[in-house]
């Protein structure tokens, strides 16, 4: 089975090409030892089997970032049979830099020249045949977003055999100073057999001259001629700094670009354009990133996203709620009374069903966000917000962490916290890590959606926009406060590529939305199911004593004794319509059942825990049932809805009611003040347990992990008390 790795710069269409090749039927995992996502798929083409791996998008193979290290390590250690380097035809010079690095390694690389449609729009003409001849590799023309060239690319991959693998690695002249030392170092490496089992001698020498930390560190562990090579590299660097005011690494990069430029001169031509090369994306940016219009347009887009999400998901959410209500009714009617029935109806159906009921909303939210990402607008959002972040002591790279964490609703705080590692300033990185979890992540969305549906049904999109803006305001305000505890450091520069605008494809949007929604559904079926069952047990045991149960049974008998036996018999039947006296009997019995269920829940382990906090939490409008849900939410925020569903199911007046959880909250006496208090608390209190672990890992400090757990919960409680007392 032939292994194929797909590599390329960010925004070159690499993932779209991967989806075209695999049909979006792939396995998602992490690369060993790191949190970088790894996509892998097995396919058949013309009877031959391939393993396709989507490498992280990187600009080079110099391990400055985790993604670059992962990509290079995969090529070196896994030794794929073929590497497809996806090149953006509209930006060939930059894209060819990594291609040249592959060739220097002697890797079996071929080129997929993608986005040729964009290049043509920009009046860029490329002689693809000549480019292939210059690079001495196959070059296949593709338009990934339209699925053009995929078959031809796979045909070429199948033919890409041993002859290409044995071709000589690319040797570039880096100027007399470097070339002379490079030859000497290469000879020493060959003679000593230093790291040659894994790398080419010339490539190792090149990495020493570039001061590649990973290779130099590996060389130090190997021993041998390491110290001699380091001394030679240091001496050359000192000479270059003195004579040319630069470093060997920069000089090598310059010569690589010089080599690329010499190729492009003979294969690429530009037609004079009346637009003076002011491409469509640049003209759009003059409006969308305008200092005045840009922020207003961004808010408009956010509002439209939420309007679309609630509009599109309204009926699917209702259908799912009806489905789970029907399932609850079937289970209630078909199962005999007992713990198993309680577990199925209250623990599983009402617990997990409360979370899964919002799956359509999550799906459409991710669909809208994928549109912003694939169109190129999301990068502009980060660019514009950089100006705001400067006011709060942060910078543009923090925007990326916030957005990944759910800044436009629907992300996840864990990768958001990890994304902060790209921030160079220690102060800014730490503050970003500590405040990114305040964003409205996908786990908080069900809580927000539940409360919006119950208390703000007239303007759901406006309410969600308000929650998002409030989350940003609170996060940035806390960032400013946290910043006062650190020594002031100079602001670091923010550099971000703005990809060209593209029209997303329906297939691409569907794949992205489904990937993220499936993670949500899978979590509901595993983690949340397990926690729901645990919470059901905590809300069920210990049960009422025989003496307490006898009190309620006596009350039922007293009610029955005061009525005609025929009325009692009619009221106890399964008939849907009964006489007025029989219905009155049913209502009286239901009241007793409700008191028994409520006392049973209050007597349980979870009930006792919730009640122990109630004397304090009542000032924020939280009763003991809400306390149970919020404590459970520390494990996973989605569980807040599941816990409320279970708590209100176990204690509801009519066990056969199929009202949605939102209706149950309204009927139980919740007010707008209760809802807003819970919204504020959910925004601010402790991140979920997995995020706390990520904070511990990224900061290397238990102190900051506990800070996020304890201090933020205290801040959330104070803010909730203020909100509830003011609104009450």
C-alpha positions in Angstrom: 0.0 0.0 0.0 1.5 3.3 -1.1 1.6 6.2 1.4 0.9 9.7 0.2 1.3 12.9 2.2 -0.4 16.1 1.2 1.6 19.3 2.2 1.2 22.9 1.5 0.9 26.5 2.8 -2.2 27.6 4.6 -5.0 28.8 2.3 -3.6 27.0 -0.7 -6.6 24.6 -1.0 -4.8 21.6 0.5 -7.7 20.5 2.7 -10.2 20.9 -0.2 -7.9 18.7 -2.3 -7.7 16.1 0.5 -11.5 16.1 0.8 -11.8 15.6 -3.0 -9.3 12.7 -3.0 -10.8 10.9 0.1 -14.5 11.8 -0.4 -14.4 13.3 3.1 -14.3 9.7 4.4 -11.3 9.8 6.7 -10.1 9.2 10.3 -9.2 12.1 12.6 -6.7 11.7 15.3 -3.7 13.6 16.7 0.0 13.2 15.7 1.9 11.3 18.4 2.7 13.3 21.5 1.1 16.6 20.2 -2.3 18.1 19.8 -2.1 18.9 16.1 -4.9 17.2 14.2 -4.0 14.4 11.9 -6.4 13.4 9.0 -5.8 10.0 7.4 -7.8 8.0 4.9 -7.4 4.8 2.8 -8.6 4.9 -0.8 -8.4 2.8 -4.0 -7.6 4.2 -7.4 -7.4 2.1 -10.5 -7.2 -1.0 -8.2 -4.2 0.3 -6.2 -4.5 1.1 -2.5 -3.2 4.4 -1.0 -3.0 5.8 2.5 -3.5 9.6 2.3 -2.3 11.8 5.1 -3.2 15.5 5.3 -0.1 17.3 6.8 -0.6 20.5 8.8 -0.5 23.7 6.7 2.9 25.3 7.0 5.0 27.9 5.2 8.3 26.0 5.5 10.0 23.0 6.9 12.0 24.9 9.5 10.5 23.9 12.8 9.6 27.4 14.1 6.1 26.2 15.0 4.6 23.0 16.2 2.9 22.4 12.8 6.1 22.8 10.9 7.9 20.4 13.3 5.1 17.8 12.9 5.1 18.1 9.1 8.9 17.7 8.8 9.0 14.8 11.4 6.3 12.9 9.4 8.3 13.2 6.2 11.6 12.2 7.9 10.3 9.4 10.1 7.4 7.9 8.2 9.1 8.3 4.8 5.9 8.6 2.6 6.2 7.1 -0.9 4.9 10.3 -2.5 4.5 13.9 -1.2 2.0 16.0 -3.0 3.0 19.6 -2.4 -0.1 21.8 -3.2 1.0 25.1 -4.7 -1.1 28.3 -4.9 -0.7 29.3 -8.5 -1.6 32.9 -7.7 1.3 33.1 -5.2 3.9 30.7 -6.6 7.1 32.4 -5.2 6.2 31.9 -1.6 4.6 28.5 -2.1 7.7 27.1 -3.9 9.9 27.9 -0.9 8.7 24.8 1.0 8.8 22.8 -2.3 12.5 23.7 -2.6 13.1 22.5 1.0 11.5 19.2 0.1 13.8 18.8 -2.8 16.8 19.7 -0.7 15.8 16.8 1.7 15.7 14.4 -1.3 12.0 13.8 -0.6 9.8 12.1 -3.3 7.8 15.3 -4.0 5.5 16.2 -6.9 3.4 19.4 -7.4 -0.3 20.0 -7.5 -0.6 23.5 -9.0 -3.9 24.6 -7.4 -6.0 27.7 -7.8 -5.1 28.2 -11.4 -8.5 29.8 -11.8 -7.5 32.6 -9.4 -4.2 33.0 -11.2 -6.0 33.5 -14.5 -8.3 36.1 -13.0 -5.1 37.9 -11.9 -3.7 37.8 -15.4 -1.0 35.4 -14.3 0.1 33.0 -17.1 2.0 29.8 -16.1 3.7 27.5 -18.5 3.0 24.3 -16.5 5.0 22.0 -18.7 8.1 24.3 -18.5 7.6 24.5 -14.7 7.7 20.7 -14.4 10.8 20.5 -16.6 12.6 23.2 -14.5 11.7 21.4 -11.2 12.2 18.0 -12.7 9.0 16.7 -11.1 5.4 16.1 -12.3 3.2 19.2 -12.0 -0.5 18.7 -12.3 -3.0 21.5 -12.7 -5.9 21.5 -10.2 -8.9 23.6 -9.1 -9.7 21.9 -5.8 -12.8 23.9 -5.0 -14.4 22.7 -8.2 -12.8 19.2 -8.0 -10.9 19.6 -11.2 -7.7 17.7 -11.8 -8.2 15.2 -8.9 -8.3 12.1 -11.2 -5.3 13.3 -13.2 -3.4 13.9 -10.0 -4.1 10.4 -8.6 -3.1 8.9 -12.0 0.3 10.7 -11.7 0.7 9.6 -8.1 0.1 6.0 -9.1 2.9 6.4 -11.8 5.3 8.2 -9.4 7.7 5.3 -8.8 11.2 4.4 -7.9 12.9 6.5 -10.6 11.7 9.7 -9.1 12.7 8.6 -5.6 16.3 8.0 -6.7 16.7 11.3 -8.4 19.4 13.5 -6.9 18.5 15.9 -4.1 18.5 19.6 -5.1 21.9 21.3 -4.5 21.6 25.1 -4.6 24.6 27.3 -4.5 24.4 29.6 -1.4 27.4 31.8 -2.4 31.1 31.2 -2.0 31.3 31.8 1.8 28.6 29.2 2.6 29.4 26.7 -0.2 33.0 26.3 0.9 32.1 25.5 4.5 29.1 23.4 3.5 31.3 21.1 1.5 33.7 20.7 4.4 30.9 20.0 6.8 29.3 17.5 4.4 32.6 15.6 4.1 33.0 15.4 7.9 29.4 14.1 8.2 29.9 11.4 5.5 33.3 10.3 6.9 31.9 10.0 10.5 28.5 8.5 9.4 27.0 11.2 11.6 23.2 11.0 11.5 23.4 9.6 7.9 21.0 6.7 8.7 18.2 9.2 8.9 19.3 12.3 7.0 21.3 13.3 3.9 24.8 14.6 4.9 24.4 17.9 3.0 21.0 18.5 4.5 22.4 18.0 8.1 25.2 20.4 7.3 22.6 22.9 6.0 20.6 22.6 9.2 23.6 23.2 11.4 24.3 26.4 9.4 20.7 27.5 9.8 21.0 26.7 13.6 18.0 24.4 13.4 17.3 23.7 17.1 15.8 20.3 16.5 18.6 18.9 14.4 21.4 20.5 16.5 19.8 19.1 19.6 19.6 15.6 18.0 23.2 16.0 16.9 24.3 16.8 20.5 22.7 13.6 21.7 24.4 11.6 18.9 27.8 13.0 19.8 30.5 12.3 17.2 31.4 15.4 15.2 28.7 17.5 16.7 31.0 20.0 18.4 33.2 20.4 15.3 30.1 21.1 13.2 28.8 23.6 15.7 32.1 25.4 15.8 32.3 25.6 12.0 28.7 26.9 11.8 29.4 29.5 14.6 32.6 30.7 12.9 30.8 31.1 9.5 27.9 32.9 11.1 30.3 35.3 12.9 32.0 36.0 9.5 28.7 36.6 7.7 27.5 39.0 10.5 30.7 40.9 10.2 30.9 41.1 6.4 27.2 41.1 5.3 25.3 42.2 8.5 23.1 39.2 8.4 23.0 35.5 9.4 23.7 32.3 7.5 20.1 31.4 7.9 18.9 34.6 6.2 21.5 34.3 3.5 20.4 30.7 2.7 16.8 31.8 2.5 17.8 34.6 0.1 19.5 32.2 -2.2 16.6 29.8 -2.1 14.3 32.7 -3.2 16.9 33.6 -5.8 16.7 30.1 -7.2 12.9 30.2 -7.2 13.0 33.6 -8.9 15.2 32.3 -11.7 12.7 29.5 -12.4 9.7 31.8 -12.4 11.2 34.3 -14.8 11.1 31.7 -17.5 7.7 30.1 -16.7 5.5 32.9 -15.4 4.3 36.0 -17.1 1.9 38.8 -16.1 -0.4 40.6 -18.4 -0.8 44.3 -17.8 -4.1 44.9 -16.1 -6.1 48.2 -16.1 -6.6 47.6 -12.4 -2.9 48.1 -11.8 -2.8 44.7 -10.0 -5.4 45.9 -7.5 -7.1 42.5 -7.3 -10.7 41.9 -6.4 -9.8 40.9 -2.8 -7.9 44.1 -2.3 -10.8 46.2 -3.6 -13.3 44.3 -1.3 -10.9 44.8 1.6 -11.0 48.6 1.1 -14.6 48.4 2.3 -14.8 45.4 4.6 -11.6 46.3 6.6 -12.3 50.1 6.6 -11.7 51.6 10.0 -15.3 52.9 10.2 -17.4 50.6 8.0 -15.5 47.4 8.8 -16.6 47.0 12.4 -20.2 47.8 11.5 -20.2 45.3 8.7 -18.7 42.7 11.0 -21.5 43.2 13.6 -24.0 42.9 10.7 -22.5 39.6 9.6 -22.6 38.3 13.2 -26.3 39.2 13.4 -27.0 37.6 10.1 -25.2 34.4 11.3 -27.4 34.2 14.4 -30.6 35.1 12.5 -29.8 32.3 10.0 -28.9 29.8 12.7 -32.1 30.3 14.7 -34.3 30.5 11.6 -32.9 27.4 10.0 -32.8 25.3 13.1 -36.3 26.3 14.5 -38.2 23.3 13.0 -35.5 20.7 13.3 -35.1 21.5 17.0 -38.8 21.3 17.5 -38.9 17.9 15.7 -36.1 16.5 17.8 -37.8 17.8 21.0 -41.0 16.1 19.9 -39.1 12.9 19.1 -37.5 12.8 22.6 -40.8 13.7 24.1 -42.4 10.8 22.2 -39.6 8.4 23.2 -40.1 9.5 26.8 -43.8 8.8 26.6 -43.3 5.4 25.0 -40.8 4.4 27.7 -43.1 5.7 30.4 -46.0 3.7 29.0 -44.2 0.6 28.1 -41.9 0.1 31.1 -43.0 -1.0 34.6 -42.4 1.4 37.5 -38.9 1.1 39.0 -35.3 2.3 38.8 -34.8 1.1 35.3 -37.7 3.2 34.0 -36.4 6.2 35.9 -32.9 5.8 34.5 -34.2 5.5 30.9 -36.8 8.3 31.0 -35.1 10.8 33.3 -31.4 9.9 33.2 -30.9 9.1 29.5 -33.8 10.5 27.4 -34.3 13.8 29.3 -30.6 14.1 30.1 -29.0 13.3 26.8 -32.0 14.3 24.8 -31.9 17.8 26.2 -28.4 18.2 24.7 -29.0 16.4 21.4 -32.1 18.5 20.9 -29.8 21.4 20.0 -27.7 19.5 17.5 -29.5 21.2 14.5 -28.7 24.6 16.0 -25.0 23.6 16.4 -25.0 22.3 12.8 -26.3 25.4 11.2 -24.1 27.6 13.4 -21.0 25.7 12.3 -22.2 25.9 8.7 -22.4 29.7 8.9 -19.0 30.0 10.6 -17.5 27.6 7.9 -18.8 30.1 5.3 -16.9 32.9 7.0 -13.7 30.8 7.2 -13.8 29.4 3.7 -14.6 32.8 2.1 -11.6 34.4 3.8 -13.6 36.8 5.9 -12.6 35.3 9.2 -9.0 36.3 8.8 -10.2 39.9 8.2 -12.1 39.8 11.5 -8.9 39.0 13.3 -7.1 41.8 11.5 -9.7 44.4 12.4 -9.9 43.3 16.0 -6.2 43.7 16.5 -6.8 47.4 16.8 -9.2 46.9 19.7 -7.0 44.3 21.4 -4.2 46.8 21.7 -6.3 48.9 24.0 -6.6 45.9 26.4 -2.9 45.0 26.4 -3.2 42.2 23.9 -2.5 41.9 20.2 -3.8 40.4 17.0 -2.5 36.8 17.6 -4.8 36.8 20.7 -7.7 37.3 18.3 -7.0 33.9 16.7 -7.2 32.2 20.1 -10.4 34.0 21.0 -12.1 33.0 17.7 -10.9 29.4 17.9 -12.3 29.3 21.4 -15.7 30.4 20.1 -15.5 34.1 19.6 -18.1 33.9 16.9 -19.8 31.1 18.9 -19.3 27.4 18.4 -15.6 26.9 18.9 -13.7 25.1 21.7 -11.6 26.6 24.4 -9.0 23.7 24.4 -7.6 24.4 20.9 -8.0 28.1 21.6 -5.8 27.8 24.7 -3.3 25.8 22.7 -3.3 28.3 19.8 -1.9 30.9 22.2 1.5 29.2 22.0 2.1 31.2 18.7 2.1 34.5 20.7 5.7 35.5 21.4 5.2 37.9 24.3 4.9 35.9 27.6 2.6 38.3 29.2 0.2 38.4 26.2 0.3 34.7 25.8 -0.5 34.0 29.5 -3.4 36.5 29.5 -4.8 35.1 26.3 -4.7 31.6 27.8 -6.5 32.7 30.9 -9.2 34.7 29.1 -9.9 32.7 25.9 -12.3 30.3 27.8 -14.7 33.2 28.3 -15.8 32.9 24.7 -19.2 31.3 23.8 -17.8 27.9 22.9 -19.9 25.1 21.4 -20.4 23.6 24.8 -22.0 26.8 26.2 -24.3 27.2 23.1 -27.0 24.7 24.4 -27.2 26.7 27.7 -27.5 30.0 25.8 -29.9 28.5 23.3 -32.1 27.0 26.0 -32.4 30.3 27.9 -32.9 32.4 24.8 -35.7 30.1 23.6 -37.4 30.3 27.0 -37.1 34.0 27.8 -36.2 35.9 24.6 -38.1 34.1 21.8 -39.1 37.4 20.1 -35.5 38.3 19.2 -33.3 35.2 19.4 -30.6 36.5 17.0 -30.3 39.8 18.8 -30.1 38.0 22.2 -27.3 35.7 20.9 -25.4 38.7 19.4 -25.7 40.4 22.8 -24.3 37.4 24.6 -21.4 37.2 22.2 -20.6 40.9 22.6 -20.9 40.7 26.4 -18.5 37.7 26.4 -15.9 39.6 24.4 -16.3 42.7 26.7 -16.0 40.7 29.9 -13.0 38.7 28.5 -11.2 41.9 27.4 -12.0 43.7 30.6 -10.6 40.8 32.7 -7.5 40.8 30.3 -7.0 44.4 31.2 -7.2 43.7 34.9 -4.9 40.7 34.6 -2.4 42.8 32.7 -2.0 45.1 35.7 -0.3 42.2 37.6 2.5 41.9 35.1 5.5 44.0 34.2 4.8 46.1 31.1 6.4 44.7 28.0 6.7 46.2 24.5 3.9 45.3 22.2 4.8 42.5 19.8 4.2 42.8 16.1 1.1 41.1 14.6 1.6 39.6 11.1 -1.2 37.6 9.5 -1.8 36.5 5.9 -5.1 37.7 4.5 -6.1 35.0 2.0 -8.0 36.0 -1.2 -11.8 36.0 -1.0 -13.3 32.8 -2.4 -16.8 31.6 -2.9 -17.2 28.5 -0.6 -18.6 25.3 -2.1 -21.6 23.6 -0.6 -19.7 20.4 -0.3 -16.9 22.0 1.6 -19.3 23.9 3.9 -21.3 20.7 4.6 -18.1 18.7 5.4 -16.8 21.3 7.8 -20.2 21.8 9.5 -20.8 18.0 9.8 -17.3 17.3 11.2 -17.8 19.7 14.0 -21.4 18.8 14.7 -20.5 15.1 14.8 -17.9 15.8 17.5 -20.7 17.4 19.5 -23.1 14.5 18.9 -20.4 12.0 19.7 -19.7 13.8 22.9 -23.4 13.7 23.8 -23.4 9.9 23.1 -20.3 9.2 25.2 -19.1 11.7 27.8 -22.5 13.4 28.4 -24.3 10.0 28.5 -21.9 8.8 31.2 -22.2 11.9 33.2 -26.0 12.0 32.8 -26.2 8.4 34.2 -23.9 9.4 37.1 -26.0 12.5 37.8 -29.2 10.4 37.7 -27.7 8.1 40.3 -26.7 11.1 42.4 -30.2 12.5 42.0 -31.9 9.2 42.9 -29.9 7.8 45.8 -30.4 7.6 48.7 -34.1 7.1 48.2 -36.8 8.1 50.7 -37.2 5.8 53.7 -40.1 3.4 54.0 -41.6 5.7 56.6 -41.5 8.7 54.3 -43.0 6.7 51.4 -45.7 5.5 53.7 -46.8 9.1 54.4 -47.4 9.8 50.7 -49.2 6.5 50.2 -51.5 7.3 53.1 -52.3 10.7 51.4 -53.2 8.9 48.2 -55.5 6.5 50.1 -57.1 9.4 52.0 -57.9 11.1 48.7 -59.4 7.9 47.3 -61.4 7.2 50.4 -63.2 10.6 50.1 -64.4 9.8 46.6 -66.8 7.4 45.0 -65.0 4.1 44.1 -66.3 4.4 40.5 -64.6 7.8 40.2 -61.3 6.4 41.6 -61.5 3.5 39.2 -62.1 5.8 36.2 -59.4 8.2 37.3 -56.9 5.3 37.6 -57.6 4.0 34.1 -55.5 4.6 31.0 -58.3 6.5 29.3 -57.3 9.9 27.9 -60.6 11.6 28.5 -62.5 11.1 31.8 -65.3 12.8 33.7 -64.6 16.0 35.7 -64.6 14.2 39.1 -62.1 11.6 37.7 -59.9 14.3 36.3 -60.0 16.1 39.7 -58.9 12.8 41.3 -56.0 12.6 38.8 -54.9 16.1 39.6 -54.9 15.5 43.4 -52.9 12.3 43.0 -50.5 14.1 40.6 -49.8 16.8 43.3 -49.0 14.1 45.8 -46.7 12.4 43.2 -45.0 15.7 42.6 -44.4 16.3 46.3 -43.0 12.8 46.6 -40.7 13.2 43.6 -39.5 16.6 44.7 -38.8 15.4 48.2 -37.0 12.4 46.8 -34.8 14.6 44.6 -34.1 16.9 47.6 -33.2 13.9 49.7 -30.7 12.5 47.1 -26.9 13.0 47.3 -27.1 15.6 44.5 -30.1 17.3 46.2 -28.3 17.6 49.5 -25.2 19.0 47.8 -27.3 21.5 45.9 -29.2 22.5 49.0 -26.0 23.0 50.9 -25.1 25.9 48.6 -28.6 27.3 48.3 -28.4 29.7 51.3 -25.6 31.5 49.4 -26.6 31.0 45.7 -30.2 32.2 46.3 -28.8 35.7 46.1 -27.9 35.0 42.5 -31.3 33.4 41.8 -30.1 29.8 41.8 -32.1 27.1 43.5 -30.6 23.8 44.5 -31.5 22.2 41.2 -29.6 24.9 39.3 -26.7 24.4 41.7 -26.5 20.7 40.7 -26.3 21.6 37.0 -23.6 24.2 37.5 -21.5 21.9 39.6 -21.8 19.2 36.9 -20.9 21.8 34.3 -17.3 21.9 35.6 -16.9 18.5 34.0 -18.4 19.7 30.6 -20.6 22.7 30.0 -23.0 20.7 27.8 -23.9 18.8 31.0 -25.6 21.9 32.4 -28.5 21.4 30.1 -28.5 17.6 30.6 -28.5 18.1 34.4 -31.3 20.6 34.3 -33.3 18.2 32.1 -32.8 15.3 34.6 -33.5 17.4 37.6 -36.7 18.9 36.3 -37.8 15.6 34.9 -37.4 13.8 38.2 -39.4 16.5 40.0 -42.0 17.4 37.4 -45.7 17.5 38.2 -46.9 15.2 35.5 -44.6 12.3 34.6 -46.3 12.0 31.2 -45.7 15.7 30.3 -43.7 16.1 27.1 -42.9 19.8 27.5 -39.5 20.9 26.4 -37.0 21.9 29.1 -37.5 25.5 28.1 -41.2 25.2 28.9 -40.5 23.5 32.2 -38.2 26.3 33.3 -40.9 28.9 32.6 -43.6 26.9 34.3 -41.4 26.3 37.4 -41.3 30.1 38.1 -38.1 31.1 36.4 -37.9 34.8 35.5 -35.8 36.9 33.1 -33.6 37.8 36.1 -32.9 34.1 36.8 -32.1 33.5 33.1 -29.7 36.5 32.8 -28.0 35.6 36.1 -27.4 32.1 34.8 -26.1 33.4 31.5 -23.6 35.6 33.2 -22.5 32.8 35.5 -22.1 30.4 32.6 -20.0 33.0 30.7 -17.5 33.5 33.6 -17.3 30.5 35.8 -14.6 27.8 35.7 -13.7 26.4 32.3 -14.5 22.7 31.8 -12.1 20.2 33.3 -10.4 19.5 30.0 -9.7 23.2 29.4 -8.3 23.5 33.0 -5.9 20.6 32.1 -4.9 22.4 28.9 -4.2 25.6 30.9 -2.0 23.7 33.3 -0.1 22.1 30.3 0.3 25.4 28.3 1.4 27.6 31.3 3.3 24.8 33.1 1.8 26.1 36.3 -0.8 24.5 38.6 -1.3 27.9 40.1 -2.8 29.4 36.9 -5.0 26.3 36.4 -6.4 26.6 39.9 -6.7 30.4 39.3 -9.0 29.8 36.4 -11.0 27.2 38.4 -11.5 29.0 41.7 -11.1 32.8 41.1 -13.2 32.8 37.9 -16.0 30.9 39.7 -15.9 33.5 42.5 -16.0 36.4 40.0 -18.9 34.7 38.1 -20.8 34.4 41.4 -20.3 38.0 42.3 -21.4 39.1 38.8 -24.4 36.9 38.9 -25.5 38.3 42.2 -25.2 41.8 40.8 -27.2 40.9 37.7 -30.0 39.2 39.6 -30.4 41.8 42.3 -30.4 44.7 39.8 -33.0 42.9 37.5 -35.2 41.7 40.4 
